């Protein structure tokens, strides 16, 4: 039986899995950051200014 070392079967699936894990990790990090009261108030002020609202 001859082994083909250049076969890349499953490579795309592995790339999708790595990209999905990176996305989940980034979402978790953003969730931790957005739970901070300082960040939340800063974002509300920024959106309020962008919409022309007095907050």
Wavefront OBJ file of the C-alpha trace (Angstrom):
o trace
v 0.000 0.000 0.000
v 1.447 3.327 -1.059
v 0.892 6.353 1.178
v 0.171 9.655 -0.505
v 1.682 12.347 1.728
v 0.264 15.133 -0.433
v -3.404 14.290 0.083
v -5.287 17.050 1.839
v -8.575 15.306 2.509
v -10.245 16.954 5.484
v -8.071 20.063 5.387
v -10.991 22.376 4.657
v -13.035 20.830 7.462
v -10.164 21.423 9.870
v -9.881 25.036 8.693
v -13.595 25.568 9.313
v -13.254 24.036 12.773
v -10.339 26.327 13.657
v -12.166 29.397 12.329
v -15.277 28.440 14.319
v -13.268 28.006 17.508
v -11.579 31.370 16.954
v -14.984 32.988 16.445
v -16.371 31.461 19.628
v -13.306 32.563 21.593
v -13.643 36.114 20.248
v -17.359 36.174 21.109
v -16.564 35.049 24.654
v -13.956 37.755 25.019
v -16.383 40.394 23.743
v -19.022 39.155 26.172
v -16.615 39.617 29.075
v -15.636 43.088 27.901
v -19.225 44.237 27.327
v -20.280 43.104 30.791
v -18.035 45.799 32.222
v -20.077 48.776 33.436
v -17.455 51.273 32.255
v -17.468 49.882 28.718
v -21.260 49.710 28.647
v -21.681 53.338 29.691
v -19.025 54.451 27.202
v -20.830 52.624 24.380
v -24.201 54.102 25.370
v -22.717 57.598 25.366
v -21.059 57.009 21.997
v -24.279 55.730 20.405
v -26.247 58.560 22.017
v -23.896 61.165 20.571
v -24.044 59.499 17.147
v -27.844 59.638 17.215
v -27.907 63.180 18.581
v -29.549 62.166 21.848
v -28.874 63.718 25.240
v -27.958 60.932 27.651
l 1 2 3 4 5 6 7 8 9 10 11 12 13 14 15 16 17 18 19 20 21 22 23 24 25 26 27 28 29 30 31 32 33 34 35 36 37 38 39 40 41 42 43 44 45 46 47 48 49 50 51 52 53 54 55
